[in-house]
Amino acid sequence: MILTEEKKQHILASLAKDYVPFSDVFHEICADTVSDMMMSGALKTEAGKQDRLLLRDLETAYFELVPQRYREVLPVIEQVLSLQNKYHQLRLHS
């Protein structure tokens, strides 16, 4: 999912002010995505397993960047949001 410039600026401003609230939201997005992976049965497939590993790596990358290098985190957030959208849609249609 590609974030609009407005959303990007809002996220960066939030992280600059206090990274904890957005980080909590980010962590919940990751947890919800794993739940959608489980509920849709995707974790029984090789592609789903690979996406789960990718999500774990992205979550690790996020927390390695935030708070010191938070300006570099937007691509990580976009990838996580793409996975969230993919598995949310899959769960709704399964």
C-alpha positions as CSV (number, residue, x, y, z in Angstrom):
1,M,0.0,0.0,0.0
2,I,1.4,3.4,-1.0
3,L,0.9,6.1,1.5
4,T,-0.1,9.6,0.4
5,E,2.3,12.4,1.1
6,E,-0.1,13.7,3.7
7,K,-0.2,10.4,5.5
8,K,3.6,10.1,5.4
9,Q,4.0,13.5,6.9
10,H,1.5,12.7,9.6
11,I,3.3,9.5,10.5
12,L,6.7,11.2,10.6
13,A,5.4,14.0,12.7
14,S,3.9,11.5,15.1
15,L,7.1,9.6,15.3
16,A,9.1,12.8,15.8
17,K,6.9,14.0,18.7
18,D,6.6,10.6,20.5
19,Y,7.3,7.3,18.8
20,V,5.4,5.2,21.3
21,P,1.8,5.8,20.2
22,F,2.4,5.0,16.5
23,S,4.6,2.1,17.4
24,D,1.8,0.6,19.4
25,V,-0.5,1.0,16.4
26,F,2.2,-0.6,14.2
27,H,2.5,-3.5,16.5
28,E,-1.2,-4.1,16.5
29,I,-1.3,-3.9,12.7
30,C,1.3,-6.7,12.6
31,A,-0.6,-8.8,15.1
32,D,-3.9,-8.3,13.2
33,T,-2.1,-9.3,10.0
34,V,-0.8,-12.6,11.6
35,S,-4.4,-13.2,12.8
36,D,-5.7,-12.7,9.3
37,M,-3.1,-15.1,8.0
38,M,-4.1,-17.7,10.5
39,M,-7.9,-17.3,10.0
40,S,-7.6,-17.4,6.2
41,G,-5.5,-20.6,6.3
42,A,-2.7,-18.8,4.5
43,L,-0.1,-20.1,7.0
44,K,-0.7,-23.6,5.6
45,T,0.8,-22.5,2.2
46,E,4.4,-21.9,1.4
47,A,3.6,-18.3,0.2
48,G,1.8,-17.6,3.5
49,K,4.7,-18.9,5.5
50,Q,7.1,-16.7,3.5
51,D,4.9,-13.7,4.1
52,R,4.8,-14.4,7.8
53,L,8.6,-14.5,7.9
54,L,8.7,-11.2,5.9
55,L,6.3,-9.6,8.3
56,R,8.5,-10.7,11.2
57,D,11.5,-9.2,9.5
58,L,9.7,-6.0,8.7
59,E,8.6,-5.7,12.4
60,T,12.2,-6.2,13.4
61,A,13.4,-3.6,10.9
62,Y,10.8,-1.1,12.2
63,F,12.0,-1.3,15.8
64,E,15.6,-1.1,14.7
65,L,14.9,2.2,12.9
66,V,12.6,3.8,15.5
67,P,13.2,6.2,17.2
68,Q,16.7,7.2,16.1
69,R,16.3,6.8,12.3
70,Y,12.5,7.1,12.1
71,R,12.6,9.0,8.8
72,E,13.8,5.8,7.1
73,V,10.8,3.7,8.3
74,L,8.2,4.7,5.7
75,P,9.0,1.9,3.2
76,V,8.7,-0.7,6.0
77,I,5.3,0.7,7.0
78,E,4.1,0.6,3.4
79,Q,5.2,-3.1,3.1
80,V,3.4,-4.0,6.3
81,L,0.2,-2.2,5.2
82,S,0.4,-4.1,1.9
83,L,0.5,-7.4,3.7
84,Q,-2.3,-6.3,6.0
85,N,-4.5,-5.4,3.1
86,K,-3.7,-8.7,1.3
87,Y,-4.5,-10.9,4.2
88,H,-7.5,-8.9,5.4
89,Q,-9.0,-9.3,1.9
90,L,-8.1,-13.0,1.8
91,R,-9.8,-13.6,5.2
92,L,-12.9,-11.8,4.1
93,H,-13.2,-13.9,1.0
94,S,-12.3,-17.3,2.5
